[in-house]
Amino acid sequence: MRTVDSFPYQVTIIENLFIPMRDGARLAARIWMPEGTETRPLPGILEYIPYRKRDLTRGRDATNHAYMAGHGYVCVRVDMRGSGDSDGIITDEYTRQEHEDALDVIAWMAEQDWCDGKVGMMGISWGGFNSLQLAALNPPALKAIISACSSDDLYADNMHYMGGCLLGDNLSEATVMFAFNSLPPDPKIVGDRWRDMWMERLEGSGLWLEPWLKHQRRSDYWRGSSVCEDYSAVRCPVMAVGGWADGFTNTVFRLLKNLDVPRQGLIGPWGHKYPHHGSPGPAIGFLQEVLRWWDYWLKDQDNGIMDEPMLRAWMQDSAPPNTKHQTRPGRWVAEYEWPSGRVTEERFPLDTLDRIGDPGTNAKNETWLDVQSPLTLGMAAGKWCSYGATPDLPGDQREEDGGALTFDTEPLANPIEVLGVSWLDLEVSANRDRGMVAVRVSDVAPDGKATRVTYGLLNLTHRDSDADPEPLEPGKPYRARVYLNGIAQRFAAGHRIRVSISSSYWPLAWTPPQETMISIKTGVSALHLPVRKTDVEEREITFEEPEQAPELEVKLLEPSHHNWRLIKDLAENTCTLEVLNDQGKFRINETGTEVTRLTEERYTLEEDDVTSARGETFTRRCFNREDWNIEVITRTVLTSDQHNFRVHAYLDGYEDDVRFYSQNWAYTIPRDLV
């Protein structure tokens, strides 16, 4: 990473400014103001998220917003209502209130003397989601967006559900927001009212796991903020960014295909990170790409960016499995349109007990094969959405394959490249009225090591509809399609492509209500891959080296530690995944605030008891200064039986080491064919 400390514009930072909303509430903003706007107004860039500008995103904001401001953009980083130093409470994600406030912020920015009337919006994760959602609301001043690691479909392609299966990340994300929503504003910003504001949040923000668990099928709850419901509503140019190790890559393909506005896609090997910090690498000069995008759409500079490919993607080469990849070998490839005319769907039939037939051929055998996987299959899956905090990537798949049906191609005579979304068409039956299918595609090296390339899940009651699932009739065959996450992968000559099918995938996906044996019919079942032609001349794609503004000055007081541990207890017949995310303790020199962050997760399952699944999370957040000493602790436990999910949680708030607030939750939520 190259640090840039000299820019075309000198920048002044406004530590806090309150922006008025239509109902009288005020949202807190931190602003990076380039010099000279009194005589020459500039475009504004908005980032609008609930993750605390004053402290917890201060480091990222310092490197990103100072960089853009130094090149002539007024950067406005806003705490959403109920977060950071803003008024009110926040009760869920992507609400009407959130969108109304954002419309007010954009209008306010456009009316300021320092703004030339043009506003761009960007963000990663939540900020990428609401950038898309605001683009669909079409505020007049919003001229372009950059959306990284986001989704246009809040039900089908988010951290809550996948193919109608409940994801473990539903609990994990609820834990993240439980901790954030319980934190107070900074007294240095809001004054003596900080305690009243804190109490309002503690009492009013709620436990978001409850509504997320109650809405187990596609409904208006999820549709309301899903851009996929009406792509034509988006009227401004869109840059969509993702990473193959992230959970949201499919969005890039759908946006490129369905939007009718100028658009570009960028997908690297990264997890849930901005690409200039991309891990696994290689990272790229993303902020330079951001500036080129803004210069074209907000400053009318004809820099040629829209003459470049619609999609630039990192084509991953075959690599040994590794839960902590630092880099992924490969190369950049380009497509000038999407869908691409050089990518064709090829059908690979599942043939005999362990073989995949050649593409375009008919299978030689039609046989029913049964599998009832160990409930703990999935411990090598890694995280649904890798945050680049290794070792959270999938490991060697061979041990998992022992509990699955597997089908391999013959060793490839020539390399095969795939780019896009794959799927598996199945003829399937089950011995219960519900069950799930987990499908993995792996790259198998000549030495037998299996690297997972992509995967997909399907709750079989959702085989025809996520909105109106129906129970299975035991023993009856059904046709079903399992979509796999989009990928770019080059399978090397001499390697094999493997399809693995299992009836569980814990803890990435919650266990079905009963152990279920599924049956797959070979011959009619087939893998469909988006195969990319490689026999045409390709343009070389390169990026500049990563760069950013100087990092925030902090003093490390206690080191951080991150790890994943698998514990197999033979005496208790349990298997446990422990995830430790201890970010240590550090002091922000500019504010004197000391910050402590700790999150622990435990997922435990008795190997022969489907009702024993248990997810437990714990968080601790502390802020300390001479004038301020607070601590918030949360704990959430999720369990289930055949008929219900059960949630138990508590929240404790401390000031000066004295607990002054405590609340407990206990919910029973019926399982809705999940």
C-alpha positions as CSV (number, residue, x, y, z in Angstrom):
1,M,0.0,0.0,0.0
2,R,1.4,3.4,-1.0
3,T,0.5,6.3,1.3
4,V,-0.1,9.6,-0.5
5,D,0.3,12.7,1.7
6,S,0.3,15.4,-1.0
7,F,-2.8,16.2,-3.0
8,P,-4.0,18.8,-5.5
9,Y,-6.3,20.2,-2.9
10,Q,-5.6,21.1,0.8
11,V,-8.3,19.6,3.0
12,T,-10.0,20.9,6.2
13,I,-11.8,18.4,8.3
14,I,-15.0,19.4,10.0
15,E,-15.2,17.0,13.0
16,N,-19.0,17.2,13.3
17,L,-21.9,19.0,11.8
18,F,-25.6,18.3,12.4
19,I,-27.8,17.9,9.3
20,P,-31.5,18.7,9.9
21,M,-34.1,16.1,8.9
22,R,-37.7,16.8,7.9
23,D,-39.1,15.7,11.3
24,G,-36.6,17.9,13.3
25,A,-34.1,15.1,14.1
26,R,-30.5,15.8,13.4
27,L,-27.9,13.4,11.8
28,A,-24.2,13.8,12.7
29,A,-21.8,14.2,9.8
30,R,-18.0,14.4,9.5
31,I,-16.9,16.4,6.5
32,W,-13.7,16.6,4.5
33,M,-13.7,20.0,2.8
34,P,-11.3,20.8,0.0
35,E,-10.0,24.4,-0.1
36,G,-11.5,26.9,-2.5
37,T,-15.2,25.8,-2.5
38,E,-16.2,29.4,-1.5
39,T,-15.4,30.5,-5.1
40,R,-15.6,27.2,-6.9
41,P,-18.2,24.7,-5.6
42,L,-17.4,21.0,-6.0
43,P,-19.4,17.7,-6.1
44,G,-20.2,15.9,-2.9
45,I,-19.7,12.3,-2.0
46,L,-21.9,10.7,0.6
47,E,-21.2,7.6,2.7
48,Y,-24.2,6.8,5.0
49,I,-23.8,3.9,7.5
50,P,-24.5,3.0,11.1
51,Y,-21.0,2.2,12.1
52,R,-19.8,5.3,14.1
53,K,-17.8,7.9,12.3
54,R,-16.3,9.3,15.5
55,D,-14.4,6.1,16.4
56,L,-15.1,2.7,14.8
57,T,-14.8,3.7,11.2
58,R,-12.5,6.6,11.8
59,G,-9.5,4.8,10.5
60,R,-11.1,3.7,7.2
61,D,-12.7,7.1,6.8
62,A,-9.3,8.8,7.2
63,T,-7.7,6.9,4.4
64,N,-10.6,7.0,2.0
65,H,-12.4,10.3,2.4
66,A,-9.2,12.3,2.8
67,Y,-8.0,10.8,-0.5
68,M,-11.1,11.7,-2.5
69,A,-11.3,15.2,-0.9
70,G,-7.7,15.8,-1.8
71,H,-8.7,15.3,-5.4
72,G,-11.5,17.8,-5.3
73,Y,-14.6,16.2,-3.7
74,V,-16.4,17.3,-0.6
75,C,-16.8,14.0,1.4
76,V,-19.6,13.7,3.9
77,R,-19.7,10.7,6.2
78,V,-23.0,10.5,8.0
79,D,-24.1,8.4,11.0
80,M,-27.5,7.0,10.3
81,R,-30.4,7.9,12.7
82,G,-29.9,6.0,16.0
83,S,-26.2,5.4,15.4
84,G,-23.0,7.1,16.4
85,D,-23.7,10.8,17.3
86,S,-27.0,11.1,15.5
87,D,-30.4,11.5,17.1
88,G,-33.1,8.7,17.5
89,I,-33.0,5.0,17.4
90,I,-32.5,2.4,14.6
91,T,-34.8,-0.6,14.7
92,D,-33.9,-2.5,11.5
93,E,-31.9,-2.3,8.3
94,Y,-33.0,-0.6,5.1
95,T,-36.2,1.0,6.6
96,R,-38.4,3.7,5.1
97,Q,-37.0,6.1,7.7
98,E,-33.4,5.3,6.7
99,H,-34.3,6.1,3.1
100,E,-36.2,9.3,3.9
101,D,-33.3,10.5,6.0
102,A,-30.9,9.8,3.1
103,L,-33.0,11.7,0.7
104,D,-32.9,14.7,3.1
105,V,-29.1,14.4,3.4
106,I,-28.6,14.3,-0.4
107,A,-30.9,17.3,-0.8
108,W,-29.1,19.2,2.0
109,M,-25.7,18.5,0.4
110,A,-26.9,19.7,-3.0
111,E,-28.1,23.0,-1.5
112,Q,-24.9,23.9,0.3
113,D,-22.7,26.7,-1.0
114,W,-19.8,24.4,-1.3
115,C,-21.6,21.9,-3.6
116,D,-22.1,22.4,-7.3
117,G,-25.4,20.4,-7.1
118,K,-24.0,17.0,-8.0
119,V,-23.8,14.2,-5.4
120,G,-22.3,10.8,-5.6
121,M,-22.9,8.0,-3.1
122,M,-20.7,5.1,-2.2
123,G,-20.2,2.4,0.4
124,I,-19.3,-1.2,1.2
125,S,-21.8,-3.6,2.7
126,W,-24.6,-1.6,4.3
127,G,-23.3,1.5,2.5
128,G,-23.3,-0.4,-0.8
129,F,-26.9,-1.7,-0.1
130,N,-28.3,1.8,0.6
131,S,-26.4,3.4,-2.3
132,L,-28.4,1.0,-4.6
133,Q,-31.6,1.6,-2.8
134,L,-31.2,5.4,-3.0
135,A,-30.4,5.2,-6.7
136,A,-33.8,3.4,-7.1
137,L,-35.5,6.3,-5.3
138,N,-33.9,8.7,-7.9
139,P,-33.2,11.9,-5.9
140,P,-32.4,14.7,-8.5
141,A,-29.0,15.5,-7.1
142,L,-27.7,11.9,-7.1
143,K,-25.7,11.5,-10.3
144,A,-23.8,8.2,-9.8
145,I,-23.1,5.5,-7.2
146,I,-20.4,3.0,-6.3
147,S,-21.9,-0.1,-4.5
148,A,-19.4,-2.6,-3.1
149,C,-20.2,-6.0,-1.5
150,S,-24.0,-5.5,-1.6
151,S,-27.2,-7.2,-2.8
152,D,-30.1,-6.2,-4.9
153,D,-32.2,-9.1,-3.3
154,L,-32.5,-9.0,0.4
155,Y,-34.1,-12.4,0.7
156,A,-32.5,-14.7,-1.8
157,D,-28.9,-13.3,-1.8
158,N,-28.1,-11.9,1.6
159,M,-26.7,-13.0,5.0
160,H,-30.1,-14.2,6.2
161,Y,-31.3,-17.0,3.9
162,M,-29.8,-18.9,0.9
163,G,-32.1,-21.0,-1.3
164,G,-34.6,-20.9,1.5
165,C,-32.1,-22.2,4.1
166,L,-31.4,-20.3,7.2
167,L,-27.8,-19.1,7.2
168,G,-25.5,-19.1,10.3
169,D,-24.6,-15.5,9.3
170,N,-28.1,-14.5,10.2
171,L,-27.1,-14.9,13.8
172,S,-23.7,-13.5,13.3
173,E,-25.0,-10.3,11.6
174,A,-27.7,-9.9,14.3
175,T,-24.9,-10.1,16.8
176,V,-22.9,-7.3,15.1
177,M,-25.9,-5.0,15.0
178,F,-26.9,-5.9,18.6
179,A,-23.5,-4.6,19.7
180,F,-23.5,-1.5,17.5
181,N,-27.1,-0.4,18.3
182,S,-26.4,-0.5,22.1
183,L,-23.6,2.0,22.0
184,P,-23.9,5.6,23.2
185,P,-23.0,8.8,21.3
186,D,-19.8,10.7,22.3
187,P,-20.3,13.3,25.0
188,K,-17.7,15.5,23.3
189,I,-20.1,15.8,20.3
190,V,-23.7,15.7,21.8
191,G,-23.0,17.1,25.2
192,D,-24.8,16.2,28.4
193,R,-27.7,14.6,26.7
194,W,-25.6,11.6,25.8
195,R,-26.9,9.5,28.6
196,D,-30.6,10.1,27.7
197,M,-29.7,9.3,24.0
198,W,-28.0,6.1,25.2
199,M,-30.9,5.0,27.3
200,E,-33.3,5.6,24.4
201,R,-31.1,3.2,22.2
202,L,-30.8,0.6,24.9
203,E,-34.6,0.5,25.4
204,G,-35.7,1.0,21.9
205,S,-33.4,-0.6,19.3
206,G,-34.5,-4.2,20.0
207,L,-33.1,-7.6,19.1
208,W,-33.1,-7.8,15.3
209,L,-32.7,-11.5,15.2
210,E,-36.4,-11.7,16.1
211,P,-37.9,-10.2,12.9
212,W,-35.2,-11.8,10.7
213,L,-36.3,-15.2,12.0
214,K,-40.0,-14.5,11.8
215,H,-39.8,-13.8,8.0
216,Q,-38.6,-17.2,6.8
217,R,-40.0,-16.9,3.3
218,R,-39.9,-14.3,0.6
219,S,-42.4,-11.6,1.5
220,D,-43.0,-7.8,1.4
221,Y,-40.7,-7.5,4.4
222,W,-37.7,-8.4,2.1
223,R,-39.2,-7.1,-1.2
224,G,-39.6,-3.5,0.0
225,S,-35.9,-2.6,-0.3
226,S,-34.8,-5.1,-2.9
227,V,-33.8,-3.3,-6.0
228,C,-34.4,-6.5,-8.1
229,E,-38.1,-5.9,-7.8
230,D,-37.8,-3.1,-10.3
231,Y,-34.4,-2.5,-12.0
232,S,-35.9,0.3,-14.1
233,A,-36.2,2.4,-11.0
234,V,-32.4,2.9,-11.0
235,R,-31.7,6.0,-13.2
236,C,-28.1,6.9,-12.5
237,P,-24.8,5.2,-13.4
238,V,-23.7,2.3,-11.2
239,M,-20.3,0.8,-10.5
240,A,-20.8,-2.6,-8.8
241,V,-17.9,-4.2,-6.9
242,G,-17.5,-7.6,-5.4
243,G,-15.0,-10.4,-4.5
244,W,-15.1,-14.1,-5.0
245,A,-14.5,-14.8,-1.3
246,D,-17.3,-12.4,-0.4
247,G,-21.0,-13.4,0.0
248,F,-22.5,-10.9,-2.4
249,T,-20.8,-11.5,-5.8
250,N,-23.9,-12.6,-7.6
251,T,-25.3,-9.0,-7.4
252,V,-22.6,-7.7,-9.9
253,F,-23.8,-10.2,-12.6
254,R,-27.5,-9.3,-12.1
255,L,-26.9,-5.6,-12.1
256,L,-24.9,-5.7,-15.3
257,K,-27.5,-7.9,-16.9
258,N,-30.7,-6.1,-15.8
259,L,-29.9,-2.4,-15.3
260,D,-30.6,0.0,-18.2
261,V,-28.1,2.7,-17.2
262,P,-24.3,3.1,-17.7
263,R,-22.7,0.5,-15.5
264,Q,-19.5,-1.3,-14.8
265,G,-18.6,-4.4,-12.7
266,L,-15.4,-5.2,-10.9
267,I,-14.8,-8.5,-9.2
268,G,-11.5,-9.6,-7.6
269,P,-10.4,-12.5,-5.4
270,W,-11.2,-10.5,-2.3
271,G,-13.4,-11.0,0.7
272,H,-15.6,-8.4,2.3
273,K,-13.1,-5.5,1.9
274,Y,-12.6,-2.5,-0.3
275,P,-10.3,-3.7,-3.2
276,H,-7.3,-1.5,-2.2
277,H,-7.3,-3.6,1.0
278,G,-8.4,-6.7,-0.8
279,S,-7.7,-10.0,0.9
280,P,-7.0,-12.6,-0.5
281,G,-4.9,-10.5,-2.9
282,P,-3.9,-9.1,-5.2
283,A,-5.2,-5.8,-4.0
284,I,-5.6,-3.0,-6.6
285,G,-5.5,0.8,-6.8
286,F,-9.2,1.0,-6.2
287,L,-9.3,4.6,-5.0
288,Q,-7.8,5.6,-8.3
289,E,-10.7,3.8,-10.1
290,V,-13.1,5.5,-7.8
291,L,-11.7,8.9,-8.8
292,R,-11.9,8.1,-12.5
293,W,-15.6,7.2,-12.0
294,W,-16.4,10.3,-10.1
295,D,-14.4,12.5,-12.5
296,Y,-16.4,11.2,-15.5
297,W,-19.9,11.3,-14.0
298,L,-19.6,14.3,-11.5
299,K,-17.0,16.5,-13.3
300,D,-17.7,15.7,-16.9
301,Q,-14.1,14.7,-17.6
302,D,-13.9,12.5,-20.7
303,N,-11.3,10.2,-19.3
304,G,-12.4,7.2,-21.4
305,I,-13.6,5.0,-18.5
306,M,-16.9,4.2,-20.2
307,D,-15.0,3.0,-23.3
308,E,-13.5,0.3,-21.1
309,P,-15.0,-3.2,-20.4
310,M,-18.3,-3.5,-18.7
311,L,-16.9,-6.3,-16.5
312,R,-13.4,-6.8,-15.2
313,A,-12.9,-10.0,-13.2
314,W,-10.1,-11.9,-11.6
315,M,-9.9,-15.4,-13.3
316,Q,-8.6,-17.6,-10.5
317,D,-6.1,-20.3,-11.4
318,S,-6.1,-23.7,-9.8
319,A,-4.6,-23.5,-6.3
320,P,-4.3,-25.9,-3.3
321,P,-7.0,-25.5,-0.6
322,N,-6.0,-23.1,2.1
323,T,-8.2,-21.5,4.9
324,K,-5.9,-18.5,4.9
325,H,-5.0,-17.6,1.4
326,Q,-2.9,-14.4,1.2
327,T,-3.2,-14.2,-2.6
328,R,-5.0,-16.2,-5.3
329,P,-3.0,-16.9,-8.5
330,G,-4.8,-15.8,-11.7
331,R,-5.2,-13.0,-14.1
332,W,-7.6,-10.1,-15.0
333,V,-10.1,-10.8,-17.8
334,A,-12.5,-8.5,-19.4
335,E,-16.0,-8.6,-21.0
336,Y,-17.4,-5.6,-22.9
337,E,-21.0,-6.7,-22.4
338,W,-22.9,-8.9,-20.0
339,P,-24.2,-11.5,-20.6
340,S,-21.1,-12.1,-22.7
341,G,-21.3,-13.7,-26.2
342,R,-18.0,-15.6,-25.4
343,V,-19.6,-17.4,-22.4
344,T,-21.8,-20.3,-23.2
345,E,-23.7,-22.7,-20.9
346,E,-22.5,-26.3,-21.1
347,R,-24.3,-29.2,-19.6
348,F,-22.3,-31.9,-17.7
349,P,-24.5,-34.9,-16.9
350,L,-24.1,-36.7,-13.6
351,D,-23.6,-40.2,-14.9
352,T,-22.5,-43.2,-12.9
353,L,-22.0,-43.5,-9.1
354,D,-18.9,-41.2,-9.2
355,R,-18.6,-39.8,-12.7
356,I,-19.5,-36.7,-14.7
357,G,-20.1,-37.2,-18.4
358,D,-18.6,-35.1,-21.1
359,P,-20.4,-31.8,-21.8
360,G,-23.2,-32.0,-24.3
361,T,-23.5,-35.8,-24.1
362,N,-26.2,-38.0,-22.7
363,A,-25.6,-39.9,-19.5
364,K,-25.1,-43.7,-19.9
365,N,-26.9,-44.6,-16.6
366,E,-30.0,-43.5,-14.8
367,T,-29.7,-44.6,-11.2
368,W,-31.1,-43.4,-7.9
369,L,-28.4,-42.7,-5.3
370,D,-29.0,-42.0,-1.6
371,V,-27.2,-39.8,0.9
372,Q,-27.9,-38.9,4.5
373,S,-24.9,-36.8,5.4
374,P,-23.3,-36.5,8.8
375,L,-25.0,-33.5,10.5
376,T,-21.6,-31.9,11.1
377,L,-20.7,-31.9,7.4
378,G,-19.8,-28.3,6.6
379,M,-17.1,-27.6,9.2
380,A,-14.7,-27.1,6.3
381,A,-17.0,-24.6,4.6
382,G,-15.5,-21.4,6.0
383,K,-17.6,-18.3,6.5
384,W,-20.5,-17.5,4.2
385,C,-19.0,-14.0,3.8
386,S,-15.3,-13.9,4.4
387,Y,-14.0,-10.7,5.9
388,G,-10.5,-11.4,4.9
389,A,-10.0,-12.3,8.6
390,T,-8.4,-15.7,7.9
391,P,-8.6,-18.6,8.5
392,D,-12.3,-18.1,7.5
393,L,-11.9,-19.6,3.9
394,P,-13.0,-23.1,2.9
395,G,-10.4,-25.9,3.6
396,D,-9.7,-29.1,1.8
397,Q,-13.0,-30.7,0.8
398,R,-11.9,-34.3,0.9
399,E,-13.0,-35.1,4.4
400,E,-16.4,-33.4,3.7
401,D,-16.7,-35.4,0.5
402,G,-16.8,-38.6,2.6
403,G,-20.3,-37.7,3.8
404,A,-21.6,-36.7,0.3
405,L,-22.4,-38.0,-3.1
406,T,-19.5,-37.1,-5.4
407,F,-19.2,-37.0,-9.1
408,D,-15.9,-36.3,-11.0
409,T,-15.0,-35.6,-14.6
410,E,-12.2,-37.4,-16.2
411,P,-8.9,-35.5,-15.9
412,L,-9.2,-32.5,-18.2
413,A,-7.3,-32.8,-21.4
414,N,-7.4,-29.0,-21.8
415,P,-8.1,-26.2,-19.3
416,I,-11.7,-25.1,-18.8
417,E,-12.5,-21.5,-17.8
418,V,-15.9,-20.6,-16.2
419,L,-17.2,-17.1,-15.6
420,G,-20.6,-16.4,-14.2
421,V,-23.3,-18.3,-12.3
422,S,-23.5,-22.2,-12.4
423,W,-26.4,-24.4,-11.4
424,L,-27.2,-28.0,-10.8
425,D,-30.5,-29.5,-12.1
426,L,-31.6,-32.4,-10.0
427,E,-34.2,-35.0,-10.0
428,V,-34.5,-35.6,-6.3
429,S,-36.7,-37.2,-3.6
430,A,-36.5,-37.4,0.1
431,N,-37.8,-39.7,2.9
432,R,-39.2,-36.7,4.9
433,D,-41.6,-33.9,4.1
434,R,-38.7,-31.4,4.2
435,G,-34.9,-31.3,3.8
436,M,-32.0,-29.5,2.2
437,V,-29.5,-30.0,-0.5
438,A,-26.0,-28.5,-0.4
439,V,-24.0,-28.6,-3.6
440,R,-20.3,-27.9,-4.0
441,V,-18.1,-27.7,-7.1
442,S,-14.4,-28.3,-6.4
443,D,-11.2,-28.2,-8.4
444,V,-9.5,-31.6,-7.7
445,A,-5.7,-31.6,-8.3
446,P,-3.8,-34.7,-9.5
447,D,-2.7,-35.4,-5.9
448,G,-6.4,-35.5,-4.8
449,K,-6.5,-32.2,-2.9
450,A,-10.0,-30.6,-3.4
451,T,-10.4,-26.8,-3.5
452,R,-14.0,-25.6,-3.3
453,V,-14.7,-23.3,-6.2
454,T,-18.4,-22.5,-5.6
455,Y,-21.4,-23.8,-3.8
456,G,-25.2,-23.4,-3.4
457,L,-28.0,-24.4,-1.0
458,L,-31.6,-25.3,-1.5
459,N,-34.4,-25.9,1.0
460,L,-36.3,-28.5,-0.9
461,T,-39.7,-27.1,0.2
462,H,-38.6,-23.9,-1.7
463,R,-38.0,-25.9,-4.9
464,D,-40.7,-24.0,-6.8
465,S,-41.0,-20.8,-4.8
466,D,-39.4,-18.9,-2.0
467,A,-42.7,-17.0,-1.4
468,D,-44.9,-20.1,-1.2
469,P,-42.9,-23.2,-0.2
470,E,-44.6,-26.5,0.0
471,P,-43.8,-29.7,1.9
472,L,-42.4,-32.7,0.0
473,E,-44.3,-35.9,-0.4
474,P,-41.9,-38.5,0.9
475,G,-40.6,-40.8,-1.9
476,K,-42.0,-38.6,-4.7
477,P,-39.5,-37.4,-7.3
478,Y,-39.2,-33.7,-8.0
479,R,-37.3,-31.5,-10.4
480,A,-35.2,-28.8,-8.6
481,R,-32.5,-26.3,-9.6
482,V,-29.8,-25.3,-7.1
483,Y,-28.0,-22.1,-8.1
484,L,-24.4,-21.8,-7.2
485,N,-22.5,-18.6,-6.4
486,G,-20.9,-16.8,-9.4
487,I,-17.2,-17.4,-9.9
488,A,-14.4,-17.1,-12.4
489,Q,-12.2,-20.2,-12.3
490,R,-9.7,-21.8,-14.6
491,F,-9.6,-25.6,-14.1
492,A,-6.1,-26.7,-15.2
493,A,-5.4,-29.5,-17.6
494,G,-5.0,-32.8,-15.6
495,H,-7.4,-31.6,-12.9
496,R,-10.9,-32.9,-12.4
497,I,-14.1,-31.0,-11.7
498,R,-16.1,-32.5,-8.8
499,V,-19.7,-32.1,-7.8
500,S,-20.5,-32.9,-4.2
501,I,-24.1,-33.2,-2.9
502,S,-24.9,-33.4,0.8
503,S,-28.1,-33.2,3.0
504,S,-26.5,-30.8,5.6
505,Y,-24.0,-28.0,5.7
506,W,-23.6,-26.9,9.3
507,P,-22.9,-24.3,10.6
508,L,-22.9,-22.3,7.4
509,A,-26.6,-23.3,7.1
510,W,-28.9,-24.3,10.1
511,T,-29.8,-27.9,10.3
512,P,-33.2,-29.1,8.9
513,P,-35.8,-30.1,11.5
514,Q,-35.2,-33.8,10.9
515,E,-32.4,-36.0,9.6
516,T,-33.3,-36.6,6.0
517,M,-32.1,-39.0,3.4
518,I,-32.2,-37.5,-0.1
519,S,-32.0,-39.5,-3.3
520,I,-30.6,-38.1,-6.6
521,K,-31.3,-39.6,-10.0
522,T,-28.2,-39.7,-12.2
523,G,-28.6,-39.2,-15.9
524,V,-31.3,-36.5,-15.7
525,S,-29.4,-34.6,-13.1
526,A,-26.7,-32.3,-14.6
527,L,-24.2,-29.5,-13.8
528,H,-24.5,-26.4,-15.9
529,L,-21.3,-24.3,-16.2
530,P,-20.8,-20.9,-17.9
531,V,-17.8,-21.9,-20.0
532,R,-15.7,-19.0,-21.4
533,K,-14.0,-19.3,-24.8
534,T,-10.2,-18.9,-24.5
535,D,-9.3,-19.2,-28.2
536,V,-9.6,-15.4,-28.9
537,E,-7.2,-12.6,-28.4
538,E,-7.6,-10.9,-25.0
539,R,-6.8,-7.4,-24.0
540,E,-4.4,-7.1,-21.0
541,I,-6.1,-5.6,-18.0
542,T,-3.9,-3.9,-15.4
543,F,-4.5,-1.7,-12.3
544,E,-2.3,0.8,-10.5
545,E,-0.8,-0.1,-7.2
546,P,-3.1,0.4,-4.1
547,E,-2.8,3.8,-2.5
548,Q,-4.6,5.8,0.1
549,A,-4.3,8.9,2.4
550,P,-2.2,8.7,5.6
551,E,-3.5,6.3,8.2
552,L,-5.2,7.4,11.4
553,E,-2.7,7.7,14.3
554,V,-3.5,5.2,17.0
555,K,-1.6,3.6,19.8
556,L,-1.9,-0.1,20.3
557,L,-2.6,-1.0,23.9
558,E,-3.5,-4.6,23.6
559,P,-2.9,-6.9,20.6
560,S,-5.6,-8.3,18.4
561,H,-6.2,-12.0,17.8
562,H,-8.4,-13.8,15.4
563,N,-8.9,-17.6,15.0
564,W,-11.2,-20.4,14.1
565,R,-11.0,-23.6,16.1
566,L,-12.7,-26.9,15.5
567,I,-13.2,-29.1,18.7
568,K,-14.4,-32.7,18.4
569,D,-15.4,-34.0,21.8
570,L,-15.5,-37.8,21.5
571,A,-16.8,-38.2,25.1
572,E,-19.8,-35.9,24.5
573,N,-20.1,-36.8,20.8
574,T,-20.2,-33.1,19.9
575,C,-18.4,-31.0,17.3
576,T,-17.9,-27.3,18.0
577,L,-16.7,-24.4,15.9
578,E,-15.2,-21.5,17.9
579,V,-14.7,-18.1,16.2
580,L,-12.6,-15.6,18.0
581,N,-12.5,-12.0,16.8
582,D,-10.6,-10.0,19.4
583,Q,-9.6,-6.6,18.0
584,G,-7.6,-5.8,21.1
585,K,-7.5,-2.3,22.5
586,F,-6.2,0.9,20.9
587,R,-6.2,4.7,21.6
588,I,-7.3,7.2,18.9
589,N,-4.7,9.9,19.4
590,E,-6.9,12.6,17.9
591,T,-9.7,12.1,20.4
592,G,-8.0,10.4,23.3
593,T,-10.6,7.6,23.2
594,E,-9.5,4.1,24.0
595,V,-11.5,1.4,22.2
596,T,-11.9,-2.3,23.0
597,R,-13.8,-4.7,20.8
598,L,-14.3,-8.5,21.3
599,T,-16.6,-10.9,19.6
600,E,-16.9,-14.7,20.2
601,E,-19.0,-17.2,18.4
602,R,-19.6,-20.9,19.2
603,Y,-21.6,-23.3,17.0
604,T,-22.1,-26.7,18.6
605,L,-23.9,-29.9,17.4
606,E,-24.3,-33.4,18.7
607,E,-23.4,-35.5,15.7
608,D,-26.6,-37.7,15.8
609,D,-29.2,-35.2,17.1
610,V,-30.6,-32.6,14.6
611,T,-32.3,-30.7,17.5
612,S,-29.0,-30.1,19.3
613,A,-27.8,-27.3,17.0
614,R,-26.8,-24.3,19.1
615,G,-25.3,-21.0,18.1
616,E,-24.0,-18.7,20.8
617,T,-22.5,-15.2,20.4
618,F,-20.9,-12.8,22.9
619,T,-19.7,-9.2,22.4
620,R,-17.9,-6.7,24.5
621,R,-17.4,-3.1,23.5
622,C,-15.7,-0.5,25.7
623,F,-14.9,3.3,25.3
624,N,-12.6,5.0,27.8
625,R,-11.4,8.5,28.3
626,E,-10.7,10.7,31.3
627,D,-14.3,11.9,31.1
628,W,-16.0,8.8,29.7
629,N,-15.9,5.1,30.7
630,I,-18.6,2.9,29.3
631,E,-19.0,-0.8,28.5
632,V,-21.7,-2.8,26.7
633,I,-21.9,-6.6,26.8
634,T,-24.3,-8.7,24.7
635,R,-25.0,-12.5,24.5
636,T,-27.4,-14.3,22.2
637,V,-28.2,-18.0,22.0
638,L,-30.1,-19.6,19.2
639,T,-31.4,-23.2,19.5
640,S,-34.2,-25.2,17.8
641,D,-36.2,-28.4,17.8
642,Q,-38.4,-29.9,15.0
643,H,-41.0,-27.2,15.3
644,N,-39.5,-24.0,16.7
645,F,-36.5,-21.7,16.9
646,R,-35.7,-20.4,20.4
647,V,-33.8,-17.2,21.1
648,H,-32.4,-16.1,24.4
649,A,-30.4,-12.9,24.7
650,Y,-29.3,-10.3,27.2
651,L,-27.8,-6.8,27.1
652,D,-25.8,-5.2,29.9
653,G,-24.7,-1.5,30.0
654,Y,-22.0,-0.2,32.3
655,E,-20.9,3.3,33.2
656,D,-17.7,3.6,35.4
657,D,-17.8,-0.2,35.9
658,V,-21.3,0.0,37.4
659,R,-24.1,-1.9,35.6
660,F,-27.0,0.5,35.3
661,Y,-29.0,-1.3,32.5
662,S,-29.9,-4.9,31.9
663,Q,-32.5,-6.5,29.6
664,N,-33.3,-10.0,28.7
665,W,-35.1,-11.5,25.7
666,A,-36.7,-14.9,25.3
667,Y,-38.6,-15.8,22.0
668,T,-40.1,-18.9,20.5
669,I,-40.5,-18.6,16.8
670,P,-42.2,-21.4,14.8
671,R,-40.3,-23.0,12.0
672,D,-41.9,-22.2,8.6
673,L,-40.8,-25.2,6.5
674,V,-37.2,-24.2,7.3
